[in-house]
Amino acid sequence: MISQIFLIAKTICVAFSISISRLNLILSTLRHRLTYRAVPDAQNIVIIGASFAGYQAARDLSNAVPAGYRVIIIEKNSHFQFTWVFPRMCVVGGHEHKALIPYGPYLTGAPRGSYEWISGRVSKIEAEEKGGSIQLSSGENIEYAYLILATGAEAGAPSRLGKESKKDAIQVFKTEQERLKAAKDVVVIGGGAAGVEIAGDAKAAYPEKNVTLVHSRSALLNTFGPKLQKLAASELEKLGVNIILQERLREVDDATGDVVLKSGKKITCDCLIKCVGQKANSDLLTEISPSSILPSGHVKVLPTLQIADPSHGNIFAIGDVTDAPIKNGRSAVEQGQLVSRNVVRAIKEQKLLDYHPQWWEGLTEVTLGLRKKVAYLNDGSAEMIFSTSTKDPALRSAQCWRLFGVKPYEDPSETAANKRRD
């Protein structure tokens, strides 16, 4: 009990500290807006990728970049993809667009000329002794003085979509919904957060269907504490989800579609959902710095978030593409903030700061069926769970839209397109 009281007190202190930091950021942003002057021959700070880590770095850098430099953000997706709600959108229809947030307003307020946004895909990085260049799939080359890799990870639905346009992304959601709706026997492979959420949502939405969740470890959500593990298992079992632990997928029977596990156990299946096997998008670095790529495919970074290759001190990596221990939106935002400070410090030839993952970055929210959501905190000495009921099928989508400066759920690009048609 005492340890939980301390945890609550620590959480309040963290919230206060974050509020102070945000106030300081607002003040420094105002000063920067008054003093920054764009120049025609500015050196480029290139950010590849604009999910949580890259988008935050873009915002902070565009509001802090010294004169003589500008930020170039290269993002392949047309909209910010709010991955936390993807499992829900693969089950519940009519809300798919809420997971796809228009880019742009989050950078509103940055001085004119401090950044440029490019919609495109990077095909190659060429590094030189000082600086380097990136090549877009269009063939355009862009030189950089500093490079930030924020390319994330890839996987299939429900964890990721693999689509760049809003239209195609929505179609993935609808296809998954139809697959689930038509099925009788659903098998989910992987008992991490995405697997637990989609298994719970599927069984809650379709109680008559058989839903089986297969996980290779001895407990669901094995990277979290025992309290959350037990609660997740209990809630899924109440819903009627069949949980199989310490098993792996061996093969899928081509004739029947049934699942065969490593033990030889066979499970009837007409809808297989894989929530395993995310792959770090580190291919761009393999040619110029193979030594910085770990066997897992993640980019090894120094505490300063520079890649672990002394010959490329001007290249940084943040977010899910790295070997950072915590992989979620909060951790990604913290890395985005720190890397922006370090790039500015590097320009000014100041000592770089180290990234130290904090316990509160691991704050996790997990849905357990359509009506229940839990928040989980663990500081290493105590763990706490806050359970709440929820009626919003889109979960926290509206909050994320507001965070990025967009009114839920108004997409300016669609409004402009409708006006042109009129």
URJO-V675244 format. One record per residue. N is the residue number from 0. PHI is phi as a letter, one per 40 degrees, with the letter a starting at -180 (999 if undefined). PSI is psi in degrees with one decimal (999 if undefined). NEAR is the number of other C-alpha atoms within 12 Angstrom. Layout:
[[N PHI PSI NEAR] [N PHI PSI NEAR]]
This chain:
[[0 999 -44.7 11] [1 c -41.4 11] [2 c -33.5 16] [3 c -36.2 19] [4 c -42.8 16] [5 c -39.4 19] [6 c -42.5 25] [7 c -44.0 24] [8 c -41.7 15] [9 c -38.6 22] [10 c -40.9 25] [11 c -41.9 15] [12 c -40.1 15] [13 c -44.5 19] [14 c -40.6 16] [15 c -43.6 14] [16 c -41.2 14] [17 c -39.7 16] [18 c -42.2 14] [19 c -41.9 14] [20 c -40.1 16] [21 c -38.0 16] [22 c -43.4 14] [23 c -37.8 14] [24 c -41.1 21] [25 c -43.5 20] [26 c -43.4 16] [27 c -33.0 22] [28 c -41.8 26] [29 c -41.6 18] [30 c -41.8 19] [31 c -38.7 26] [32 c -32.0 25] [33 c -24.1 18] [34 b -22.0 19] [35 c 136.9 26] [36 b 124.8 25] [37 c 144.3 27] [38 b 150.9 17] [39 c -27.8 13] [40 b 36.2 13] [41 c 144.8 23] [42 c 149.6 30] [43 c 136.5 38] [44 b 108.4 45] [45 c 130.0 46] [46 b 121.6 51] [47 b 110.2 49] [48 h 135.0 43] [49 b 54.8 46] [50 c -150.9 45] [51 d -47.3 37] [52 c -52.4 41] [53 c -38.9 45] [54 c -40.4 47] [55 c -43.5 39] [56 c -40.2 47] [57 c -43.6 50] [58 c -48.6 44] [59 c -41.3 41] [60 c -40.9 45] [61 c -19.9 46] [62 b 10.1 41] [63 a -7.3 42] [64 c 133.1 44] [65 c 157.5 35] [66 d 142.4 31] [67 g -5.4 24] [68 b 156.4 33] [69 a 160.2 42] [70 b 133.1 47] [71 b 119.2 39] [72 b 127.5 43] [73 b 116.3 37] [74 b 128.8 34] [75 c -27.3 31] [76 c 146.3 32] [77 c -27.1 30] [78 b 153.8 37] [79 c 128.0 39] [80 b 110.0 41] [81 c 85.2 39] [82 c -24.5 40] [83 d -29.2 36] [84 c 3.4 41] [85 d -45.2 44] [86 d -40.9 46] [87 c -41.8 48] [88 c -20.2 45] [89 c -6.7 45] [90 b -49.0 39] [91 c 127.2 35] [92 c 163.6 27] [93 g -2.4 18] [94 b 11.1 26] [95 d -40.2 36] [96 c -21.0 37] [97 c -17.2 41] [98 c -0.7 39] [99 b 104.8 41] [100 b 131.1 40] [101 d 137.2 36] [102 c 157.9 38] [103 h -60.4 32] [104 d -23.9 24] [105 c -23.6 29] [106 c 0.3 32] [107 d 134.6 21] [108 h -18.4 24] [109 c 147.0 34] [110 d 148.0 30] [111 d 130.9 23] [112 g -1.5 29] [113 c -16.4 38] [114 a 161.3 40] [115 b 135.9 29] [116 b 127.6 30] [117 b 122.8 27] [118 c 110.6 26] [119 i -178.4 25] [120 b 134.8 28] [121 c 129.6 34] [122 b -20.8 24] [123 a 145.6 26] [124 b 132.0 35] [125 b 119.1 28] [126 b 143.6 28] [127 b 178.9 21] [128 d -41.1 17] [129 b 115.3 18] [130 g -152.9 25] [131 i -161.7 27] [132 a 157.8 30] [133 b 150.1 38] [134 b 129.5 24] [135 c 160.0 24] [136 c -20.2 18] [137 c -12.4 16] [138 h -12.0 13] [139 c 139.6 17] [140 b 138.1 19] [141 b 122.9 34] [142 c 151.5 29] [143 b 148.4 32] [144 c -35.2 35] [145 b 146.7 44] [146 b 133.7 49] [147 b 118.5 52] [148 c 115.9 50] [149 b 52.2 46] [150 c -5.2 40] [151 g -151.1 43] [152 b 161.1 34] [153 b 151.8 26] [154 a 174.8 22] [155 c 173.4 27] [156 c 142.5 39] [157 c -2.9 43] [158 c -43.0 37] [159 b 171.6 33] [160 b -31.8 35] [161 g 19.1 27] [162 b 146.7 24] [163 b -30.0 23] [164 c 155.0 24] [165 c -42.7 29] [166 d -46.7 19] [167 c -36.3 20] [168 c -43.8 35] [169 c -36.7 30] [170 c -35.4 24] [171 c -46.4 31] [172 d -47.2 39] [173 c -37.7 28] [174 c -43.2 24] [175 c -39.3 34] [176 c -43.6 33] [177 c -38.3 19] [178 d -45.1 24] [179 c -42.1 35] [180 c -36.4 25] [181 c -12.0 19] [182 c 160.5 25] [183 b -34.9 23] [184 b 106.2 33] [185 b 130.7 40] [186 b 124.7 45] [187 b 125.4 46] [188 b 119.9 45] [189 h 116.3 39] [190 b 33.0 41] [191 c -165.6 38] [192 c -46.3 42] [193 c -42.5 42] [194 c -43.8 45] [195 c -42.7 53] [196 c -45.8 46] [197 c -31.5 49] [198 c -44.6 56] [199 c -43.0 46] [200 c -42.9 41] [201 c -44.5 48] [202 c -36.2 40] [203 c -37.8 30] [204 c -33.3 28] [205 b 77.0 28] [206 d -24.6 23] [207 c -13.1 18] [208 c 150.8 29] [209 c 121.5 31] [210 b 121.3 41] [211 b 132.1 40] [212 b 119.1 50] [213 b 128.7 43] [214 b 140.9 35] [215 c -16.0 27] [216 c 178.4 21] [217 c -8.6 21] [218 a 148.9 30] [219 c 156.9 38] [220 f 49.7 33] [221 c -15.4 24] [222 c -0.8 21] [223 b -178.0 32] [224 c 167.0 26] [225 c -31.3 22] [226 c -46.7 25] [227 c -38.4 36] [228 d -47.5 29] [229 c -40.8 19] [230 c -43.4 30] [231 c -46.3 42] [232 c -43.1 37] [233 c -45.6 22] [234 c -39.3 33] [235 c -38.9 36] [236 c -36.8 24] [237 c -37.0 18] [238 c -23.5 31] [239 h 13.5 27] [240 c 132.7 37] [241 c 119.0 30] [242 b 127.3 35] [243 b 118.7 32] [244 b 160.8 27] [245 f 42.0 21] [246 b 153.0 26] [247 b 156.3 29] [248 c 125.6 33] [249 c -47.7 19] [250 a 166.8 22] [251 b 127.9 27] [252 c 115.3 19] [253 c -32.4 11] [254 c -41.0 11] [255 b -20.9 16] [256 g -0.8 20] [257 c 155.0 25] [258 c 133.3 35] [259 b 124.7 25] [260 c 169.7 26] [261 d -34.2 20] [262 c -11.6 17] [263 h -10.6 16] [264 c 136.5 18] [265 b 135.2 24] [266 b 127.8 33] [267 c 131.9 25] [268 a 130.2 32] [269 b 9.5 28] [270 a 103.0 33] [271 b 127.7 39] [272 b 116.9 42] [273 c 122.7 35] [274 b 43.0 34] [275 b 165.3 29] [276 g 33.6 23] [277 c 139.9 27] [278 b 126.6 27] [279 c 135.4 34] [280 c 70.6 31] [281 b 8.1 41] [282 d -31.7 27] [283 c -24.7 35] [284 c -13.1 40] [285 c -31.6 23] [286 c -39.7 16] [287 c -21.6 25] [288 a 66.4 27] [289 c -26.2 22] [290 c -18.6 22] [291 c 0.7 35] [292 c 122.6 28] [293 c 162.4 23] [294 d -29.2 15] [295 c -12.8 18] [296 g -10.0 27] [297 c 155.2 38] [298 c 126.6 41] [299 c 126.5 37] [300 b 154.1 36] [301 c 167.6 27] [302 d -24.6 25] [303 c -3.7 33] [304 g 9.6 45] [305 c 149.5 37] [306 c 150.7 39] [307 c 61.1 28] [308 a 103.7 23] [309 c -18.2 17] [310 c -5.8 19] [311 b 59.5 32] [312 c -11.8 32] [313 c 8.8 37] [314 b 127.0 47] [315 b 159.4 47] [316 a 140.2 54] [317 a 158.3 56] [318 g -156.2 47] [319 c -15.9 40] [320 c -16.0 45] [321 c 176.7 42] [322 c 20.5 34] [323 d 139.7 32] [324 c -30.0 25] [325 b 126.1 29] [326 b 90.5 32] [327 a 178.9 32] [328 c -38.1 31] [329 c -46.2 27] [330 c -40.8 32] [331 c -41.6 39] [332 c -42.8 32] [333 c -41.9 36] [334 c -38.6 48] [335 c -39.8 39] [336 c -44.2 37] [337 c -39.2 36] [338 c -33.9 48] [339 c -39.8 44] [340 c -39.1 35] [341 c -35.4 37] [342 c -44.0 44] [343 c -41.1 33] [344 c -37.1 22] [345 c -41.9 25] [346 c -39.2 27] [347 c 4.0 16] [348 f 42.1 10] [349 b 161.9 12] [350 c 133.5 14] [351 c 154.6 25] [352 c 152.8 22] [353 c 144.4 19] [354 c 122.6 29] [355 b 105.9 19] [356 d 133.4 25] [357 b 151.0 23] [358 d -35.6 24] [359 c -14.6 31] [360 c -21.0 28] [361 c 2.9 28] [362 d 125.1 29] [363 b 140.4 33] [364 b 130.2 33] [365 b 135.9 43] [366 c 143.1 45] [367 b 77.0 42] [368 g 177.8 41] [369 c -19.5 37] [370 b -2.5 26] [371 b 137.8 28] [372 b 140.2 31] [373 b 143.3 30] [374 b 136.1 26] [375 b 130.9 35] [376 b 138.7 32] [377 a 117.9 31] [378 b 10.7 26] [379 g -21.9 17] [380 b -19.3 17] [381 a 154.4 23] [382 b 143.8 31] [383 b 146.5 31] [384 b 130.3 28] [385 b 115.3 22] [386 c 135.9 22] [387 b 153.0 20] [388 c 150.6 18] [389 b 138.2 18] [390 b -6.2 14] [391 c 111.0 21] [392 c -20.5 31] [393 c 2.9 35] [394 f -125.3 35] [395 c 25.6 26] [396 d -45.5 32] [397 c -38.7 26] [398 c -39.8 21] [399 c -38.9 30] [400 d -46.5 31] [401 c -39.4 19] [402 d -38.9 23] [403 c 13.5 30] [404 g 19.9 23] [405 b 136.8 28] [406 c 125.1 20] [407 c 136.2 24] [408 b 65.6 26] [409 b 118.3 20] [410 b 109.1 27] [411 d -33.9 19] [412 c -36.1 19] [413 c -36.0 19] [414 c -43.8 14] [415 c -40.2 12] [416 c -39.9 11] [417 c -38.2 11] [418 c -38.7 10] [419 c -38.3 9] [420 c -36.3 8] [421 c 999 7]]
